[in-house]
Amino acid sequence: KKAARRMTSKKFSQFPEFSAHESRINCLKVGRKSGRVMVTGGEDKQVNMWAIGDSTMVMSLSGHQTPVASVCFDSTEQVVVAGSKGGTIKLWDLDNQQVVRTLNGHKEECSALDFHPFGEFFASGSQDSTLKVWDVRRKGCIQTYVGHTQGINCIRFSPDGRWVISGSSDGTMKVWDLTLGKPLFDFVHGAPISTLEFHPHEFLAASAASDNRVRFWDLETFQNIESYSGGDVTPRSLTFTGEGSTLLAAFDDSLRVLSWEPIRCIDHVTVTWHPVSDIHLAGNDLLAVGSKDDKVLVSIINQSKLRMENTEASLPAPVARPSSVQSNLSSQSSQSSHGPSQSSHSSHSSHNSQSSQRAPGRVNSNLSRDQNTSRDQNVSRDPNPREISEKSRPNGNPESESGSMFFNVPVNGEKSVPKPIGLNLKEYAPAGKTEIKSGEEIMQELERDHVTMCTVLAHRLTHLKVLRNAWSRMELKEVIEEMVRIGDPAVTIDMLNVLLEKNSSFTLDTCILILPILGSLLGKEEYLPVVFKVLKQLTTSFGPVIKSTREAPRSTFGVDLSHEERLEKCETCYEEFKKVKVKLDNVPNVRSLGSLFREIQHQFSGFL
């Protein structure tokens, strides 16, 4: 494949142009997972898949009755979704090359598509001005957003999947909160928006429009930070570099490397290519794929040959963000308990004092957050900003205490959440590390641990259903015997909590069965509170009975069967209590439970 390249510059190369459809190409997209495949859609109503650098078609997918207007891969590159000019959306399983879903809802052309970074969800934008979110599993639309006055041309999910942004021909970019199900705020670009992109780590987005300008938007202060004019040349596609220090913009005549704070074109590579529909960083190469009529042209630009840092002497050197973001949140944490309005004020005021520590891609320290500059005229603020909680914002920090940009840093003063008994979430969550992992690595780790967690919870649910069936038959002895047979400490703890609520259920028979179970649970500190509560209940209920029965004089006339039977049970309970007491004395740090431990010891001394 390398031999097929036509070298035109030291910085880029191109594969030979080839015909991808029988008629005009309307859309194309590069697969984000591998960067080695692309999919195209055309006026011939076909969706065709290609390997990058090979003009031989991998497969052709049919099914649409009208021309294809938008295409997209899912995150695994196993599914392709395509929208038509008639508004219909179809999903294909690439392994079987079959249509697996046909979705209807848009009244006009489905002009934009994007898959959620996690899960089986995707969003679609239409020329009917609506944005829809679809659940592939439920086979339907789960949310429809209305607000644009003209057709939607492009959409993007945020890296953490909490927001989706849409760019429209009405010149606005809207940010939608998927959790709240409402728009957060509008940005006014002033011209029909053709493409947009989220910053991988920061509260930042970029958009390009038909006025040939690229604008940068701060998603914390809702301001237009900077704008770059391409002159009389139109920007077609945007992508941030992996670390987010610069923006790569494909114009009609060139690739331009842009920085902001202040805005500057760091590098400019003149390239003769077709209007670029998609650009993607794959390793050290930037893939830029464009189309003209029925032809596709793939250009490859060596990223290492591009100048990615602003080396102008007049510009201050960017200061890297500290390894932990906790210090940056200290001022916000101290006020988090005073309500959302004060927290928001703290967040804004802290930017002024800490702006010198911002990583590249943040708002310049010379820009005051409180100044009413002319840039604010491009922003339409949400009328109820207090309703926008901090938790609704995507986590833009490149690092956190868990080492992942998708985890929120705890804020001091938050109430602690009760943990599931017998379930240590830390065993399943990724271990805290200082290095930043790629999104793909994080997802692989989370998916692996997610499968393990789901398996554990599924088994636990099955066991609880078995015990519930026995409980419904009022067979307490059967419940306890089944609990012993299952041998799952977490399930046992759940059932002991139920028995505590039904203290009248305890008898000498159940006491004999439960005491060995309590002894086996004394080895883990997280089980001790529940074990001690059950022990307290048992010693209170049966301690005096055991003592009086064992000390009662034997009858010399005949045999009292009820007394003999009760005595036998009390003797068995007595021996089991003694075993528990021995284990209890050997449990480390058991005295940390304080009065509860002392009370049980006192009750033990009364009959043991």
Secondary structure by P-SEA (a helix, b strand, c coil): ccccccccccccccccccccccccccccccccccccbbbbbccccbbbbbccccccccccccccccccccccccccccbbbbbccccbbbbbccccccccbbbbcccccccbbbbcccccbbbbbccccbbbbbccccccccccccccccccccccccccccbbbbbccccbbbbbccccccccbbbbcccccccccccccccbbbbbccccbbbbbbcccccccccccccccccccccccccccbbbbbcccbbbbbbcccccccbbbbbbccccccccccccbbbbbbbcccbbbbbbbcccccccccccccccccccccccccccaaaaaaaccccaaaaaaaaaaaaaacccccccccccccccccccccccccccccccccccccccccccccccccccccccccccccccccccccccccccccccccccccaaaaaaaaaaaaaaaaaaaaaaaaaaaaaaaaaaacaaaaaaaaaaaaccaaaaaaaaaaaaaacccccaaaaaaaaaaaaaacccccaaaaaaaaaaaaaaccaaaaaaaaabbbbccccaaaaaaaaaaaaaaaaaaaaaaaaaaaccccccccaaaaaaaaaaaacc
